[in-house]
Amino acid sequence: MLLAWAAAALHAATLNGTVLENQTSKPLSGAQVVVEPVGNAGGARSIRTGRNGAFEFPSLPAGSYTIKASRRGFMPMEYGQKRWNSAGSAVAVPESGLSVTLRLPRCGGITGTIVDENDVGWLEGDVLAYRYAEGQPPVLAGRGRSDERGAYRISGLEPGMYLVRSAPMKTEDAAYLPTFSKEAVKAEESRPVEVYLEQDTTGVDVRPAEGRLFTLTGSVGPIPPNVPVTITLVSDMGRLTSQGSLFRFTGLAPALYEIYAETSADPPQVAYQNLGSLTHDSGAELRMFPMPDRRVDVSPSPPGGTPAVQFLARRKDLAGVGEPEALHVVDNRTPARPGRWELMLVPPVGYYVSGFAGGPMGAGAASRPEGWNEVLPNSAIRFTLSSGGGAVHGAVKSSGEPAAGAPVYLEAYDPASRRRLEFTASSRRSSTGRPMPRKWKWPAHRRSPLPKPAI
């Protein structure tokens, strides 16, 4: 044991460095630094920087690592990262140790005023910023509250396009509709504003329009005694939830809505209703029913059958797509929740998804069946598997000459979530130094769960 410890100590390395504010080069204390081995055994390690922004990881096994730093109010960055939404690069830590510097840019912001019909500042008015992408529902990204002059600031925003609007408001005399900047009541009539790193987008003023807000009340049943139930009301601007068999949603603006409910009983009971366009006080009665089954087939059946594959599902409603969750499949049957859903299959080792059937024509990832695919209500689902994997070829050069023995890494990176999804690496070393193709096979089971990866 002593010999093994001594041998490990001989190959240990030290990684240290400093985290700085990008614009001023001032040290950032309290920043979290995470190092993760690339293609090696062992897990990630993390530490926080001291008052001088310094950090140190002693006794690291020599090898390649990714290094990431983050602090609230700043964009997280990886060592070697060129753009805010791209991946960093692995760095080799030799036995002699390594020192690095990471620079964190501040997040962007939006500033402006919220005023009444007489251009008087609105005290404690709520202003919301929604991430905007053409053809997609807006996604809430941040909010701010105005001071006595009506001035507000929404901070912590990533670069990109945003819609800004006021929250529904009531005074003693009137009600005010959620209103976007440039005095637009509808999202499609508003103008998105662009946010950049390390600066505020200014002059985004909001003047809420007077109008009528309404209330939606109702009940859900029948429900077994002492069984919790969650009701979710959805519009294109987000989701509201309520607990219990009776619900009441107030301060609603005219828009399209849908509502669904689900119990935690076993088996669960569900309800769903498309409310359409609501423009006045309304009521809704949701009738619960046992969750029906849906057939799911995988062809050809992989070794181990259906239990050898993983199914993921996510809800798709007026507010966009929800978080993925594991789908429970037994004897080729799975519970079918009401509403719109997308499915994805994660295949076993040696296979990839080459076909999908069971969704509306032209919906889902029709050209990429290994991605998310929308399913038709009460339809049977069928995934087709194929064997084999892809390959990447290339050569590594330094100053125009072949670089023998250079490690090369192939990674999958999701620009939306800004994280590495899976990792594999292989290398071929040349003792002659002559140019030679290097080939890395990307296992099929690592390709499928990637929502349009950027490599």
C-alpha positions in Angstrom: 0.0 0.0 0.0 2.8 2.4 0.8 4.5 1.6 -2.5 1.2 2.3 -4.3 0.7 5.6 -2.5 4.3 6.6 -3.3 3.8 5.8 -6.9 0.6 7.8 -7.1 2.3 10.7 -5.4 5.1 10.7 -8.0 2.5 11.2 -10.8 0.4 13.8 -8.9 0.2 17.4 -10.3 -0.9 20.8 -9.0 -3.3 23.0 -10.9 -3.7 26.6 -9.8 -4.8 29.9 -11.2 -6.8 33.0 -10.8 -10.4 34.1 -11.7 -10.7 37.7 -12.9 -13.5 40.0 -13.9 -13.2 40.3 -17.6 -13.5 44.1 -18.1 -11.5 45.3 -15.1 -9.1 42.4 -14.5 -10.0 42.6 -10.8 -9.8 39.3 -8.9 -13.1 37.6 -8.2 -13.4 36.1 -4.7 -16.0 33.4 -4.0 -16.1 32.1 -7.6 -16.6 28.3 -7.9 -14.0 26.5 -9.9 -14.6 22.9 -11.1 -12.1 20.6 -12.8 -13.2 17.4 -14.4 -11.0 14.7 -15.9 -11.3 14.0 -19.6 -11.3 10.4 -20.6 -9.8 9.4 -17.2 -11.2 7.7 -14.2 -12.2 9.9 -11.3 -14.9 12.5 -10.7 -15.0 16.3 -10.7 -13.4 18.4 -8.0 -14.5 21.9 -7.0 -13.2 24.8 -4.9 -14.0 28.5 -4.3 -11.5 31.2 -4.9 -10.0 33.2 -2.0 -10.0 36.9 -1.5 -7.4 37.4 -4.2 -9.3 35.3 -6.7 -6.8 32.4 -6.5 -7.5 28.7 -6.4 -5.4 25.6 -6.2 -6.0 21.9 -6.8 -3.1 19.9 -5.3 -2.5 16.2 -6.0 -4.3 15.9 -9.3 -3.4 12.9 -11.4 -1.5 14.1 -14.4 -3.8 14.2 -17.4 -6.3 16.2 -19.4 -9.0 18.3 -17.7 -11.8 20.8 -18.3 -11.8 23.8 -16.1 -14.9 25.9 -15.4 -15.5 29.0 -13.3 -18.8 30.6 -12.2 -20.1 33.3 -9.9 -23.5 34.8 -9.5 -24.1 37.7 -11.8 -21.4 36.6 -14.2 -21.5 34.2 -17.2 -19.9 30.8 -16.4 -16.8 30.2 -18.6 -14.6 27.3 -19.3 -10.9 27.5 -19.9 -10.2 28.0 -23.7 -13.8 29.1 -24.4 -14.0 31.6 -27.3 -17.6 32.6 -27.2 -20.1 32.8 -24.3 -22.2 29.9 -25.6 -19.5 27.7 -27.0 -17.5 24.9 -25.3 -14.0 25.3 -23.8 -11.1 23.1 -24.5 -9.4 20.4 -22.5 -6.0 21.3 -21.0 -3.2 18.9 -20.3 -1.9 19.1 -16.7 1.7 17.8 -16.6 3.4 16.4 -13.5 5.2 19.7 -13.2 1.9 21.4 -12.7 0.0 24.2 -14.5 -1.2 27.7 -13.8 -4.2 29.2 -15.7 -6.3 32.4 -15.7 -10.1 32.5 -16.3 -11.9 35.7 -17.0 -15.7 36.0 -16.3 -17.8 38.5 -18.2 -20.8 40.1 -16.4 -24.3 39.2 -17.6 -26.3 41.8 -19.5 -29.3 43.8 -18.3 -32.3 45.8 -19.4 -33.3 49.1 -17.9 -36.2 51.5 -18.5 -39.2 53.0 -16.8 -42.8 51.9 -16.2 -45.2 54.8 -16.3 -48.9 55.5 -16.1 -51.1 57.1 -18.7 -49.7 60.6 -17.6 -46.1 59.5 -17.9 -45.7 59.4 -14.1 -43.4 56.8 -12.7 -45.1 53.7 -11.3 -44.0 52.7 -7.8 -43.3 48.9 -7.4 -44.5 48.0 -10.8 -43.4 44.5 -11.9 -41.6 44.2 -15.3 -40.7 40.9 -16.8 -38.2 39.9 -19.5 -38.9 36.9 -21.8 -36.3 35.1 -23.9 -37.4 35.5 -27.5 -36.9 33.1 -30.4 -38.9 33.4 -33.6 -41.6 30.8 -33.8 -41.3 29.7 -30.2 -43.3 30.8 -27.1 -41.5 33.4 -25.0 -39.7 32.0 -21.9 -39.5 34.0 -18.7 -35.8 34.9 -18.0 -35.9 37.7 -15.4 -37.9 40.3 -13.6 -37.5 43.7 -11.9 -39.5 46.1 -9.8 -39.6 49.8 -10.3 -38.6 52.5 -7.7 -40.5 55.6 -6.9 -39.5 57.2 -10.2 -40.7 54.2 -12.2 -37.2 53.1 -13.0 -36.4 49.4 -13.2 -33.5 47.1 -14.0 -33.6 43.4 -14.9 -30.2 41.8 -14.4 -28.5 38.5 -15.0 -29.5 38.1 -18.6 -27.6 36.0 -21.2 -26.9 37.7 -24.6 -29.9 37.4 -27.0 -33.3 38.8 -27.9 -35.9 39.6 -25.3 -39.5 40.8 -25.0 -40.2 43.1 -22.1 -43.6 43.6 -20.6 -45.4 44.7 -17.4 -47.2 42.2 -15.1 -51.0 42.5 -14.7 -51.8 45.3 -12.2 -54.8 46.7 -10.4 -55.3 50.0 -8.6 -58.3 51.3 -6.6 -59.8 52.7 -9.8 -58.7 50.6 -12.8 -57.0 47.4 -14.0 -54.1 47.3 -16.4 -53.3 44.6 -18.9 -49.8 43.1 -19.3 -48.3 45.4 -21.8 -45.0 45.1 -23.8 -42.6 47.8 -24.5 -43.6 50.1 -27.4 -47.2 49.8 -26.0 -48.1 46.5 -27.5 -50.6 44.2 -25.8 -49.9 41.2 -28.0 -46.5 39.5 -28.2 -46.5 39.3 -32.0 -47.0 43.1 -32.1 -44.1 43.9 -29.8 -40.5 44.6 -30.7 -37.8 42.4 -29.2 -34.7 44.1 -27.7 -31.2 42.8 -27.9 -29.0 42.2 -24.8 -25.2 42.1 -24.9 -22.6 40.9 -22.4 -21.3 43.4 -19.8 -23.8 46.2 -20.7 -27.3 47.3 -20.2 -29.9 47.8 -22.9 -31.4 51.1 -21.9 -34.6 53.0 -22.7 -36.9 50.0 -22.7 -40.0 51.9 -21.4 -43.3 50.3 -20.6 -46.7 52.1 -20.4 -49.4 49.6 -19.3 -52.7 49.7 -21.2 -55.9 50.0 -19.2 -58.2 47.1 -19.7 -60.1 44.3 -18.0 -58.5 41.4 -16.2 -60.5 38.3 -15.5 -60.7 35.3 -13.2 -60.9 31.6 -13.9 -62.5 29.4 -11.3 -63.5 25.8 -11.2 -63.1 22.4 -9.7 -61.6 19.0 -10.4 -63.2 15.7 -9.7 -63.8 13.0 -8.8 -60.7 12.6 -6.6 -60.2 9.9 -3.9 -60.0 11.3 -0.4 -56.7 12.7 0.8 -55.1 12.4 -2.7 -53.2 15.6 -3.7 -53.9 17.1 -7.1 -52.1 19.7 -9.1 -53.8 22.0 -11.6 -51.7 23.8 -14.2 -53.0 26.7 -16.3 -51.0 27.4 -19.4 -50.8 30.4 -21.8 -48.1 31.4 -24.3 -46.5 33.5 -21.5 -46.0 30.8 -18.9 -47.6 28.4 -16.5 -49.6 29.0 -13.2 -50.3 26.1 -10.7 -52.8 25.5 -8.0 -53.1 22.7 -5.4 -56.4 21.1 -4.4 -59.7 20.2 -6.0 -60.8 23.8 -6.2 -58.9 26.4 -8.2 -59.0 30.1 -8.7 -56.7 32.0 -11.1 -56.9 35.8 -11.0 -55.5 38.7 -12.9 -55.6 36.9 -16.3 -55.2 38.8 -19.5 -57.1 37.9 -22.7 -55.3 35.0 -24.4 -55.4 31.4 -25.4 -55.3 29.0 -22.4 -55.2 25.3 -21.7 -55.5 23.6 -18.3 -54.6 20.1 -17.1 -54.6 18.3 -13.7 -52.9 15.2 -12.3 -53.1 13.3 -9.1 -50.3 11.5 -7.3 -52.4 8.4 -6.8 -51.4 5.0 -8.1 -52.6 4.6 -10.7 -52.7 8.4 -11.4 -55.7 10.2 -12.6 -55.6 13.0 -15.1 -57.7 15.7 -16.8 -57.1 18.1 -19.7 -59.1 20.8 -21.4 -58.3 23.3 -24.1 -60.0 26.5 -23.0 -59.4 28.4 -26.2 -59.5 32.2 -26.1 -60.7 33.6 -22.7 -61.8 37.2 -22.6 -64.0 37.4 -19.5 -64.6 35.7 -16.1 -65.0 32.0 -16.7 -65.5 28.7 -15.0 -64.2 25.2 -15.8 -65.1 21.8 -14.6 -62.3 19.2 -15.1 -63.3 15.5 -15.0 -60.6 13.2 -13.8 -60.1 9.8 -15.5 -57.6 6.9 -15.2 -54.6 7.4 -17.4 -54.9 5.2 -20.5 -52.1 3.1 -21.9 -50.3 3.6 -25.2 -48.4 0.9 -27.1 -44.7 1.5 -27.8 -42.7 -0.8 -30.1 -39.0 -1.0 -30.9 -38.0 -2.8 -34.1 -35.9 -4.8 -34.4 -36.1 -5.8 -30.7 -32.6 -5.1 -29.2 -30.8 -7.6 -27.0 -32.6 -7.6 -23.7 -35.8 -6.3 -25.4 -37.6 -3.1 -24.5 -36.1 -2.9 -21.0 -32.7 -2.4 -22.6 -33.7 1.0 -24.0 -34.6 4.2 -22.3 -37.6 6.3 -23.2 -37.8 10.1 -22.4 -40.9 12.2 -22.6 -41.6 16.0 -22.3 -44.8 17.9 -22.3 -45.4 20.4 -25.2 -48.0 23.1 -24.5 -48.7 26.8 -25.2 -45.7 27.8 -23.0 -43.3 25.6 -24.9 -41.7 22.3 -23.9 -41.3 21.0 -20.3 -38.4 19.2 -18.7 -37.6 15.7 -19.9 -38.6 12.8 -17.7 -38.2 9.0 -17.9 -41.1 7.1 -19.4 -42.1 3.9 -17.7 -42.7 1.1 -20.3 -43.8 -2.4 -19.3 -44.7 -5.1 -21.8 -44.6 -2.4 -24.6 -47.2 -0.3 -22.8 -46.8 3.1 -21.2 -49.3 5.6 -19.6 -50.6 8.1 -22.0 -51.0 11.5 -20.4 -53.5 13.9 -22.1 -52.3 16.9 -24.1 -49.3 17.2 -26.4 -46.2 15.3 -25.8 -42.8 14.6 -27.4 -40.9 11.3 -27.0 -37.2 10.3 -27.5 -35.6 6.9 -27.4 -32.1 6.3 -26.0 -30.9 3.1 -27.7 -28.6 0.5 -26.3 -24.9 0.2 -27.1 -24.2 -0.4 -30.8 -27.5 1.0 -32.1 -29.0 4.3 -33.2 -32.6 5.4 -34.0 -33.2 5.5 -37.7 -37.0 5.8 -37.8 -40.1 7.0 -36.0 -43.8 6.5 -36.5 -46.8 7.7 -34.5 -46.7 11.5 -34.9 -48.4 14.1 -37.1 -46.9 14.6 -40.5 -44.2 17.2 -40.5 -44.1 17.5 -36.6 -41.3 16.6 -34.3 -37.8 15.8 -35.5 -38.9 14.2 -38.7 -35.5 14.4 -40.3 -33.8 13.3 -37.0 -35.8 10.4 -35.5 -33.1 10.1 -32.8 -34.3 13.5 -31.5 -37.6 14.7 -30.0 -40.7 13.5 -31.9 -44.3 14.8 -31.3 -46.8 12.0 -30.8 -50.5 11.8 -31.8 -53.0 11.3 -29.0 -53.9 7.6 -28.4 -51.6 6.5 -31.3 -49.2 3.6 -31.2 -45.5 4.6 -31.2 -42.9 2.7 -33.2 -39.1 3.3 -33.2 -36.8 1.7 -35.7 -33.2 0.8 -34.7 -30.2 0.3 -36.8 -26.7 -0.8 -35.9 -23.4 0.9 -36.6 -21.9 4.3 -35.8 -20.4 7.3 -37.4 -16.7 8.2 -37.8 -14.6 11.4 -37.9 -11.3 11.5 -39.7 -8.6 14.1 -39.7 -5.0 15.0 -39.0 -3.3 17.2 -36.4 -0.6 19.6 -37.5 1.7 22.1 -35.8 3.1 25.0 -37.9 2.0 23.0 -41.0 3.8 19.8 -39.9 2.3 16.6 -38.7 2.1 16.5 -34.9 2.7 12.9 -33.8 1.2 11.6 -30.6 -1.2 14.5 -30.0 -4.3 13.5 -28.1 -7.6 14.4 -29.9 -11.0 14.6 -28.2 -14.4 14.3 -29.7 -17.2 15.9 -27.7 -20.9 16.5 -28.0 -22.0 20.0 -26.8 -25.5 21.4 -26.4 -25.4 25.1 -27.1 -28.9 25.6 -25.5 -28.0 24.2 -22.1 -24.3 25.1 -22.6 -23.0 21.8 -21.3 -21.2 18.8 -22.6 -23.6 15.9 -23.1 -21.4 12.9 -23.6 -17.7 12.2 -24.1 -15.5 9.7 -25.8 -11.9 9.9 -27.0 -9.4 7.8 -28.9 -6.0 8.5 -30.4 -3.5 6.9 -32.7 0.2 7.8 -32.3 2.7 7.9 -35.1 6.4 7.4 -34.4 7.3 8.6 -37.9 5.6 11.9 -37.7 4.1 11.4 -41.1 0.5 12.7 -41.8 -2.0 9.9 -41.0 -5.7 9.9 -40.7 -7.1 9.5 -37.2 -10.4 7.8 -36.7 -12.7 8.0 -33.7 -15.9 6.1 -33.6 -18.9 7.8 -31.9 -20.9 5.1 -30.2 -24.5 5.0 -31.3 -25.8 4.9 -27.8 -24.1 8.3 -27.1 -25.5 9.9 -30.3 -29.2 9.6 -29.7 -29.9 11.8 -26.7 -28.4 14.9 -28.3 -30.7 17.7 -29.3 -28.8 18.9 -32.4 -25.3 18.9 -30.9 -22.6 21.2 -32.0 -19.2 19.5 -32.2 
